Amino acid sequence: AVVSTQSTGEIGPRDLKNNQVVAVRRDTGVKATLANENLAEQLQTLLNNIHDDMYNKALKERDENMAVTSDWEEFCNLLDQKKIIQAPYCGAIPCEDAIKKESARTEVVDDKAPAMGAKSLCIPFDQPGDATTETCIRPGCSKRGTCYTLFGRSY
């Protein structure tokens, strides 16, 4: 068998006789019979299709689970819904620590959902707005945001 990280290939006696191979997509389980002629090009096309499909699926899932808010209560509710959130943030380490502490849950909302607080994940290149017109997401912080930061819970 021929194996890559995204597909496997099966070559048996009948395949050798018929000058073909069977490729199996690991992401969908779909099998395809490929002629030995132009096999390298066919496999490259298959791997590109697998890559594109997996990328598009991940992008769709990310977009469906991302939210933007500048409201603390909504921020916490979105965390409980397992969303990742872009929120205005002043960039101060004490605020980041407070966001993590203050967004942690003490009561169980969902047995499968973690209760730890939100942590900053990154500062997206594509900002959803001008964070300098918003106050930092942390309650009690009066500083203006320097950027929208992506927050989420670890699972």
TORRO-99685 format. One record per residue (C-alpha): residue number from 1; residue in three letters; x, y, z. Coordinates in Angstrom, 1 decimal, always signed. Each point is the difference from the previous one (the first is absolute). Example, Ala and Ser with C-alpha at 12.3 -4.5 7.8 and 13.67 -1.06 7.14 Angstrom:
+------+------+--------+--------+--------+
| resi | resn |      x |      y |      z |
+------+------+--------+--------+--------+
|    1 |  ALA |  +12.3 |   -4.5 |   +7.8 |
|    2 |  SER |   +1.4 |   +3.4 |   -0.7 |
+------+------+--------+--------+--------+
***
This chain:
+------+------+--------+--------+--------+
| resi | resn |      x |      y |      z |
+------+------+--------+--------+--------+
|    1 |  ALA |   +0.0 |   +0.0 |   +0.0 |
|    2 |  VAL |   +1.1 |   +3.6 |   -0.7 |
|    3 |  VAL |   -0.7 |   +2.4 |   +2.8 |
|    4 |  SER |   +0.0 |   +3.8 |   +0.4 |
|    5 |  THR |   -1.4 |   +2.1 |   +2.8 |
|    6 |  GLN |   -3.2 |   +0.7 |   -2.0 |
|    7 |  SER |   -0.6 |   -3.2 |   -2.1 |
|    8 |  THR |   +0.9 |   -3.6 |   -0.2 |
|    9 |  GLY |   +0.6 |   -2.0 |   -3.2 |
|   10 |  GLU |   -0.7 |   -3.6 |   -0.6 |
|   11 |  ILE |   +1.9 |   -2.0 |   -2.6 |
|   12 |  GLY |   -1.0 |   -3.7 |   -0.5 |
|   13 |  PRO |   +0.6 |   -2.6 |   -2.6 |
|   14 |  ARG |   -3.1 |   +1.0 |   -1.9 |
|   15 |  ASP |   +1.0 |   +3.7 |   +0.1 |
|   16 |  LEU |   +3.5 |   -0.9 |   -1.4 |
|   17 |  LYS |   -1.7 |   -2.0 |   -2.8 |
|   18 |  ASN |   -2.3 |   +2.8 |   -0.8 |
|   19 |  ASN |   +2.7 |   +2.7 |   +0.3 |
|   20 |  GLN |   -1.9 |   +1.9 |   +2.7 |
|   21 |  VAL |   +0.1 |   +0.8 |   +3.7 |
|   22 |  VAL |   -2.8 |   +0.7 |   +2.6 |
|   23 |  ALA |   +0.3 |   +3.2 |   +2.0 |
|   24 |  VAL |   -2.0 |   +0.4 |   +3.1 |
|   25 |  ARG |   -0.7 |   +3.5 |   +1.5 |
|   26 |  ARG |   +0.6 |   +0.0 |   +3.7 |
|   27 |  ASP |   -2.2 |   +3.0 |   +0.5 |
|   28 |  THR |   -3.1 |   -1.5 |   -1.7 |
|   29 |  GLY |   +0.8 |   -3.7 |   -0.5 |
|   30 |  VAL |   -0.8 |   +0.3 |   -3.7 |
|   31 |  LYS |   +1.9 |   -2.4 |   -2.2 |
|   32 |  ALA |   +1.2 |   +0.9 |   -3.5 |
|   33 |  THR |   +1.5 |   -2.2 |   -2.6 |
|   34 |  LEU |   +2.9 |   +1.8 |   -1.8 |
|   35 |  ALA |   +1.7 |   -1.2 |   -3.2 |
|   36 |  ASN |   +3.8 |   -0.3 |   +0.3 |
|   37 |  GLU |   +0.3 |   +2.4 |   -3.0 |
|   38 |  ASN |   +0.5 |   +3.5 |   +1.4 |
|   39 |  LEU |   -0.2 |   -1.4 |   +3.5 |
|   40 |  ALA |   +2.2 |   +2.6 |   +1.5 |
|   41 |  GLU |   -2.2 |   +2.8 |   -1.4 |
|   42 |  GLN |   -3.2 |   -1.7 |   +1.1 |
|   43 |  LEU |   +1.3 |   -0.5 |   +3.5 |
|   44 |  GLN |   +1.2 |   +3.6 |   +0.2 |
|   45 |  THR |   -3.5 |   +1.1 |   -1.1 |
|   46 |  LEU |   -1.6 |   -2.3 |   +2.6 |
|   47 |  LEU |   +2.3 |   +1.3 |   +2.8 |
|   48 |  ASN |   -0.8 |   +3.6 |   -1.0 |
|   49 |  ASN |   -3.7 |   -0.7 |   +0.1 |
|   50 |  ILE |   +0.3 |   -1.6 |   +3.4 |
|   51 |  HIS |   +2.0 |   +3.0 |   +1.3 |
|   52 |  ASP |   -2.6 |   +2.4 |   -1.4 |
|   53 |  ASP |   -2.9 |   -1.9 |   +1.4 |
|   54 |  MET |   +1.6 |   -0.3 |   +3.5 |
|   55 |  TYR |   +1.0 |   +3.7 |   +0.0 |
|   56 |  ASN |   -3.5 |   +1.1 |   -1.1 |
|   57 |  LYS |   -1.6 |   -2.1 |   +2.7 |
|   58 |  ALA |   +2.3 |   +1.4 |   +2.7 |
|   59 |  LEU |   -0.6 |   +3.6 |   -1.2 |
|   60 |  LYS |   -3.8 |   -0.5 |   +0.0 |
|   61 |  GLU |   +0.1 |   -1.5 |   +3.5 |
|   62 |  ARG |   +2.2 |   +2.8 |   +1.2 |
|   63 |  ASP |   -2.3 |   +2.7 |   -1.5 |
|   64 |  GLU |   -3.1 |   -1.7 |   +1.5 |
|   65 |  ASN |   +1.6 |   +0.1 |   +3.4 |
|   66 |  MET |   +1.5 |   +3.4 |   +0.1 |
|   67 |  ALA |   -1.7 |   +3.1 |   +1.4 |
|   68 |  VAL |   +0.8 |   +3.6 |   +0.6 |
|   69 |  THR |   -1.2 |   +1.9 |   +3.1 |
|   70 |  SER |   +1.0 |   +2.9 |   +2.3 |
|   71 |  ASP |   -2.6 |   -1.0 |   +2.7 |
|   72 |  TRP |   +1.4 |   -2.0 |   +3.0 |
|   73 |  GLU |   -3.3 |   -2.0 |   +0.6 |
|   74 |  GLU |   -0.3 |   -1.0 |   -3.6 |
|   75 |  PHE |   +3.8 |   -0.9 |   +0.0 |
|   76 |  CYS |   -0.6 |   -2.4 |   +2.9 |
|   77 |  ASN |   -3.2 |   -1.4 |   -1.6 |
|   78 |  LEU |   +1.9 |   -0.6 |   -3.3 |
|   79 |  LEU |   +2.7 |   -1.8 |   +1.9 |
|   80 |  ASP |   -2.6 |   -2.3 |   +1.5 |
|   81 |  GLN |   -1.2 |   -0.7 |   -3.6 |
|   82 |  LYS |   +3.6 |   -1.1 |   -0.8 |
|   83 |  LYS |   +0.6 |   +2.9 |   -2.3 |
|   84 |  ILE |   +3.3 |   +1.8 |   -0.7 |
|   85 |  ILE |   -0.5 |   +3.7 |   +0.5 |
|   86 |  GLN |   +1.6 |   +3.2 |   -1.4 |
|   87 |  ALA |   -0.2 |   +2.7 |   +2.6 |
|   88 |  PRO |   +1.7 |   +3.4 |   +0.5 |
|   89 |  TYR |   +3.0 |   -0.4 |   +2.3 |
|   90 |  CYS |   +2.3 |   +2.6 |   +1.5 |
|   91 |  GLY |   +3.0 |   -2.2 |   -0.2 |
|   92 |  ALA |   +0.9 |   +0.2 |   +3.7 |
|   93 |  ILE |   +1.1 |   -3.3 |   +1.7 |
|   94 |  PRO |   -2.0 |   +0.7 |   +3.2 |
|   95 |  CYS |   -3.1 |   +0.3 |   -2.2 |
|   96 |  GLU |   +0.8 |   -3.3 |   -1.8 |
|   97 |  ASP |   +0.4 |   -1.7 |   +3.4 |
|   98 |  ALA |   -3.3 |   +1.5 |   +1.3 |
|   99 |  ILE |   -1.9 |   -1.0 |   -3.2 |
|  100 |  LYS |   +1.2 |   -3.6 |   +0.6 |
|  101 |  LYS |   -1.0 |   +0.0 |   +3.7 |
|  102 |  GLU |   -3.3 |   +1.9 |   -0.4 |
|  103 |  SER |   -1.3 |   -2.1 |   -2.9 |
|  104 |  ALA |   +0.6 |   -3.3 |   +1.8 |
|  105 |  ARG |   -3.2 |   -1.7 |   +1.0 |
|  106 |  THR |   -0.7 |   -1.3 |   +3.5 |
|  107 |  GLU |   -3.3 |   -1.8 |   -0.9 |
|  108 |  VAL |   -0.3 |   -2.8 |   -2.5 |
|  109 |  VAL |   -1.9 |   +1.2 |   -3.1 |
|  110 |  ASP |   +0.8 |   -3.0 |   -2.2 |
|  111 |  ASP |   +1.8 |   -3.2 |   +1.2 |
|  112 |  LYS |   +2.1 |   +0.0 |   -3.1 |
|  113 |  ALA |   +0.9 |   +3.7 |   +0.0 |
|  114 |  PRO |   +3.2 |   +1.0 |   +1.9 |
|  115 |  ALA |   -0.4 |   +2.6 |   +2.7 |
|  116 |  MET |   +3.4 |   +1.7 |   -0.2 |
|  117 |  GLY |   +0.1 |   +3.6 |   -1.0 |
|  118 |  ALA |   +0.7 |   +1.4 |   -3.4 |
|  119 |  LYS |   +3.5 |   +0.6 |   -1.2 |
|  120 |  SER |   +1.3 |   +2.1 |   -2.8 |
|  121 |  LEU |   +0.8 |   -2.1 |   -3.0 |
|  122 |  CYS |   +1.3 |   +2.6 |   -2.5 |
|  123 |  ILE |   -0.4 |   +3.4 |   -1.6 |
|  124 |  PRO |   -1.7 |   -0.7 |   -3.4 |
|  125 |  PHE |   +1.5 |   +1.9 |   -2.9 |
|  126 |  ASP |   -3.5 |   +0.6 |   -1.3 |
|  127 |  GLN |   -1.6 |   +2.2 |   +2.7 |
|  128 |  PRO |   -3.8 |   +0.1 |   +0.1 |
|  129 |  GLY |   +0.0 |   +3.7 |   +0.8 |
|  130 |  ASP |   +1.9 |   +2.9 |   +1.6 |
|  131 |  ALA |   +0.7 |   -1.2 |   +3.6 |
|  132 |  THR |   +1.3 |   +3.5 |   +1.0 |
|  133 |  THR |   -3.7 |   +1.1 |   -0.1 |
|  134 |  GLU |   -0.9 |   -2.6 |   +2.6 |
|  135 |  THR |   +0.8 |   -0.5 |   +3.7 |
|  136 |  CYS |   +2.0 |   -3.2 |   +1.0 |
|  137 |  ILE |   -2.3 |   -3.0 |   +0.4 |
|  138 |  ARG |   +1.1 |   -0.5 |   +3.6 |
|  139 |  PRO |   -2.5 |   +1.5 |   +2.5 |
|  140 |  GLY |   +1.5 |   +2.8 |   +2.0 |
|  141 |  CYS |   +2.7 |   +0.8 |   -2.6 |
|  142 |  SER |   -0.5 |   +3.5 |   -1.4 |
|  143 |  LYS |   +2.7 |   -0.1 |   -2.6 |
|  144 |  ARG |   -0.7 |   +0.0 |   -3.7 |
|  145 |  GLY |   +0.6 |   -3.2 |   -1.9 |
|  146 |  THR |   +3.2 |   -0.1 |   -2.0 |
|  147 |  CYS |   -1.3 |   -2.8 |   -2.2 |
|  148 |  TYR |   -2.6 |   -2.8 |   -0.2 |
|  149 |  THR |   +1.5 |   -3.1 |   +1.5 |
|  150 |  LEU |   -1.3 |   -3.5 |   -0.5 |
|  151 |  PHE |   -0.9 |   -1.7 |   +3.3 |
|  152 |  GLY |   -1.2 |   -3.5 |   +0.7 |
|  153 |  ARG |   +0.0 |   -2.9 |   +2.4 |
|  154 |  SER |   +2.4 |   -2.9 |   -0.3 |
|  155 |  TYR |   -1.7 |   -3.4 |   -0.6 |
+------+------+--------+--------+--------+
***
